[in-house]
Amino acid sequence: MVFEKCRDILLKESELVKRIARLQNLVWDAVKNRDWTDFEGHFDALGEMGEEFSSLEAEREELFAGIHAESGAYSGFYAFVAYLPPDQRTEITEIYRNFKLDALKIQVSGDALMSYIAGARSTLAGFFEIAFPDRSGRLYTPHGSPVSHDMRSMVLNRCF
């Protein structure tokens, strides 16, 4: 029973990671195409999936904590798997490895996306400092009040 429960959780996590990867590709496309309406919606969906993923992780950790409390023999995934019959061990470790590999891929892709966005933001900040030296790096609203240098939500709708 514990094997089936662990396998089910890992399969759910694996499927969720694949959905996150597909959505992350859509976020990349939205950034490349400067489609900010889709970008916002995709980020909201990623947040929801992140919460779902955290819930599944907590469920899996709770399962292993319960196993450890009952037997005291093992506390981690591979310690648990070592006590399974060979056919179950092979099946569940394959699911786990694929899940971890997919999770690593989306982590690397997410880091690359954040680096890309940070680079674009830095380029824009540098451009504004050079293009408008009289403002000493300050940005102003259409009403003339200063805007902070934080450019996380800055979107340009004009070409220079």
N, C-alpha and C positions, 0 to 999 in steps of 0.2 A: 504494500500500500504506500509506503514512504517513497519507494522508487517511482511509482506512477504519479504521485503528487509532485515530486521534484521534477520529473520529466515534463509534466503539464506546465509547471511554472516556467521552466526553461524554454519550452516551445512558445509560450505566450510572449516571453521576453524577446526571443529571437524574431518572432513575427513583428513585434512592436519596433524593434531596432531596424528591421527592413522598411517598415512604414516611415520611420523617422528619416532614413536615408533617402527615400523617394521624395519626401517633403523638403529635405535639405537641398536636394538637387533643384527643386522648384524655387527655393529661396535664392540659390546661386543664379538661376536664370532670371529671376526678378531683378536682382542687383545688376546683372550684366545689361539687361534691357531697360533698366531704370523704370521699372514698373512698380511704383511705390504703393499702389493700392493693393496689389497682390502680396507684396512684401509684408505689409502689416498683417494681413490675414494669415499668411503662412507662419509668421512669428507667433501669433496667438495660438495657432494649432500646434506648433512645436512646444509651447508652454504646457498645453493640455496633455500632450503625449509625454512630456517630462514628468508630470505629476503621476500619470498612469504607470510610467516606468519605475518611479520611486516607490509606488505602492507594491508593485510586483517584487522589487528588490527587498522591501521590508517583509513581504510574505515569505520569500525564500530564506532570508536571514532568520526569521521566526521559526521556520521549519527546521533549520540546522541547529538552532539553539534548543529546540524541543528534543531533537534527536540526541544532542549532547547531554542534556539534562537527564534523559531516560537511561542512556547507556554509559555515558561518561567516556566512551571509547574514542570518539572522534568529534572534531568540532568544525572542520572545514570540508569543502567540496571533495577534494581528492582523498581525504581521510575517509569520508563517507563512501566514496566509490570503491575504495580498496576492499570493502567488505561485501560488495555485490557480486553475484555470479558473473562469469566472464561475458556472456551475451548482453546482460543488462549494463555492465560496465562499459562495454564497447559502444553501445547505443547512446548512453547518457553522456559519455565523454566527447563523443562526436558532436552531439547537439551543443554541449557547453563550449567546445573549442570554436565551432562555427559562430556561435553567439558572441563570444569574446572577440573574434576576428572582425565580425561585422561592427561591433561596438567600437573597436579601435579605428576602423575605417571612418566611421562618422565623426569620431573625435578629431581625427587628423583633418578631415574635410571642414569641420566646424572651426578649427584653429586657423586653417588657411583662409576661410571666409572672413574671420575676424581680423586677420592680418591684412587682407585686401582692403577691408573697410577702414582700418586704422591708417593704412598707407594713403588712401584717397583723402581721408580727413586731414592728414598731415600735409598733403600736397595742396589742398585748398587753403589751409591756414597759411602756408608759406606764400601762396599766390596773393592772398589778400594783404599780407604784410608788405610784399614787394610792390604790388599794384597801387596800394593806397598808403604810402608812408606817412602822409599827413594825419592819418587817423591812428597812428602808432598801434596798429593791430586791432583797433576797436571796430566793432560792427554796430550799426545803428538800425533801428526799426524805421519804417516809413514815416513815423511820427517824430523821429529825431532822438529817441531815448536809446541809450547804450544797451547792447545785448552782450551777454557773457561770452567768453571764448569757447565755452562748451559747444561743440559742433555735432553732438550725437544725433540731433534731429534736424540738421540743416539739409535742405533740399534746394537745389538750384533749378530754376525754370527758364533760365536764359543762357545763351551761348556767348562766350567772350571772344 
